[in-house]
Amino acid sequence: MFSLKTTLSKFSTPLSNNSHQPFNFSGRFGRLSYIAWTMLLSISTIILDIYLSFKLFNIQIGENEAPTPPSLLEAFLLCVLFIFTLYTFFIFTIRRLHDLNRSGWFSILLLVPVIQIFLFCYLLLFNGSRQSNSYGEPRTTPTWEKVIALFSIICIPLLIVFCVYILHISPPNQPIIEFEGSKSVVSQHR
């Protein structure tokens, strides 16, 4: 027999192992889990984005042909990738905020340009609740997440330093304007 009370109680009971499903809004992410899952999302998105961009604009490495306009399907796939990445990133951020015993609505602050820097610092630097909080029990970080997070913590600053170094030693690509009398001469600096 149908009972509204039993039906509602089924929806109000939490799912078992809900905190171990990373793509679910409920549950918590510690710092290392947040870093690891964000890094996995970033790397997979970059790889797919590069692949789709090459396919989208029909770019052939080593050829000097002009890129062709993208098809509607390829442009749609790139938009779907962007929306999926944004959605997933918000899920990870909400779970990290839950670990800090904050509402997931604070993740909207990621859309505010200057505030997002402070929010990222807060997410990465502050400890989460060690005990149970309003959003559940603390989630134990698996070893593979710790390894990926520590690898990211070491490699990202090195990558930033490397990119700054490359930009510093590479010559400027802008034309230099030299004046000879009343004529201006534009030459490429190489």
C-alpha positions in Angstrom: 0.0 0.0 0.0 1.2 3.5 -0.9 2.2 5.7 2.1 3.3 9.2 1.7 5.3 9.0 5.0 7.4 6.0 3.8 7.9 7.6 0.4 9.2 10.8 1.9 11.4 9.0 4.4 13.1 7.2 1.5 14.0 10.5 0.0 15.3 12.0 3.2 17.6 9.2 4.1 21.2 9.7 3.0 22.7 7.4 0.4 25.3 5.0 1.7 28.9 5.9 0.9 27.7 9.3 -0.5 30.9 10.9 0.6 32.9 8.6 -1.7 31.2 9.7 -4.8 33.2 12.6 -6.0 30.7 13.9 -8.6 27.9 14.3 -5.9 27.2 17.7 -4.3 26.8 16.2 -0.9 29.8 15.1 1.1 33.1 16.6 1.9 36.5 17.0 0.3 39.7 17.6 2.2 42.4 19.8 0.8 44.3 17.0 -0.8 41.2 15.5 -2.3 40.2 18.9 -3.7 43.6 19.5 -5.2 43.8 16.0 -6.7 40.3 16.0 -8.3 40.7 19.5 -9.5 44.1 18.6 -11.1 42.6 15.5 -12.8 39.7 17.6 -14.1 42.1 20.3 -15.4 44.5 17.9 -17.1 41.7 15.9 -18.8 40.0 19.2 -19.8 43.2 20.5 -21.3 43.9 17.3 -23.3 40.3 17.2 -24.6 40.3 20.9 -25.3 43.5 20.7 -27.3 42.2 17.7 -29.2 38.9 19.3 -30.0 40.5 22.6 -30.9 42.8 20.9 -33.4 39.8 19.0 -34.8 37.6 22.1 -34.6 39.8 24.3 -36.6 41.3 21.5 -38.7 44.8 22.4 -37.7 47.6 20.3 -39.1 50.9 20.5 -37.3 53.6 21.6 -39.7 51.3 22.8 -42.4 50.8 26.5 -43.3 47.2 26.2 -44.5 44.6 28.5 -43.1 42.3 26.9 -40.6 38.9 25.9 -41.8 35.7 27.1 -40.0 34.4 24.6 -37.4 31.4 22.5 -37.9 28.4 23.0 -35.7 28.9 19.6 -34.0 32.5 20.4 -33.2 31.6 23.8 -31.7 28.8 22.1 -29.7 31.2 19.5 -28.3 33.6 22.3 -27.2 30.7 24.1 -25.5 29.6 20.9 -23.8 33.1 20.3 -22.6 33.2 23.8 -21.1 29.9 23.4 -19.3 30.8 20.0 -18.0 34.1 21.3 -16.7 32.5 24.3 -15.0 29.8 22.2 -13.4 32.3 19.6 -12.1 34.6 22.3 -10.8 31.6 23.8 -8.8 30.9 20.3 -7.4 34.4 20.0 -6.1 34.4 23.5 -4.7 31.0 22.9 -2.9 32.4 19.7 -1.4 35.5 21.5 -0.2 33.3 24.3 1.3 31.3 21.6 3.1 34.6 20.3 4.6 35.1 23.8 6.0 31.5 23.7 7.4 30.4 26.5 4.9 27.4 26.5 2.6 28.0 25.5 -1.0 26.4 28.8 -2.1 29.7 30.5 -1.3 31.0 28.8 -4.5 29.2 31.6 -6.4 32.0 33.9 -5.3 34.2 32.1 -7.9 32.4 34.2 -10.5 33.6 37.5 -8.9 37.0 38.3 -10.3 39.0 39.6 -7.3 37.1 37.7 -4.6 37.8 34.4 -6.4 41.5 34.7 -5.5 40.7 35.0 -1.8 38.3 32.1 -2.0 40.9 29.9 -3.6 43.4 30.8 -0.9 40.7 30.0 1.7 39.9 26.6 0.1 43.6 25.6 -0.2 45.1 26.9 3.0 42.5 26.4 5.7 41.9 23.1 7.5 38.5 21.5 7.3 36.6 20.2 10.3 38.2 17.1 11.8 35.0 15.9 13.4 31.5 15.5 12.0 30.0 18.8 10.9 26.7 20.0 9.4 27.6 18.3 6.1 28.6 14.8 7.3 31.6 12.8 8.5 35.1 13.7 7.3 36.1 11.8 4.2 39.4 9.8 4.4 41.7 10.8 1.6 42.8 7.7 -0.5 46.5 7.3 -1.1 46.3 7.9 -4.8 44.6 11.3 -4.2 47.4 12.2 -1.8 50.0 11.3 -4.4 48.4 13.3 -7.2 47.9 16.3 -4.8 51.5 16.3 -3.6 52.7 15.9 -7.2 50.6 18.9 -8.2 51.8 21.0 -5.2 55.4 20.4 -6.3 54.9 20.6 -10.1 52.6 23.6 -10.5 55.1 26.1 -8.9 57.9 24.7 -11.0 55.7 25.0 -14.1 54.9 28.6 -13.3 58.6 29.4 -12.8 59.5 27.7 -16.1 56.8 29.6 -18.0 58.0 32.9 -16.5 61.6 32.1 -17.4 60.6 31.2 -21.0 58.6 34.4 -21.4 61.6 36.4 -20.0 64.2 34.9 -22.3 62.1 34.9 -25.5 62.5 38.0 -27.7 59.6 40.4 -28.1 57.5 39.8 -31.1 56.2 43.3 -31.4 57.6 45.6 -34.2 60.1 48.3 -33.2 59.5 51.7 -34.6 62.6 53.6 -35.4 62.6 57.2 -36.6 65.0 58.4 -39.3 64.5 62.0 -39.9 60.9 62.6 -40.7 60.3 59.0 -41.9 59.3 56.2 -39.5 60.6 52.8 -40.3 58.9 49.7 -38.9 61.1 46.7 -38.5 60.5 43.3 -36.9 62.8 42.6 -34.0 64.0 39.0 -34.1 
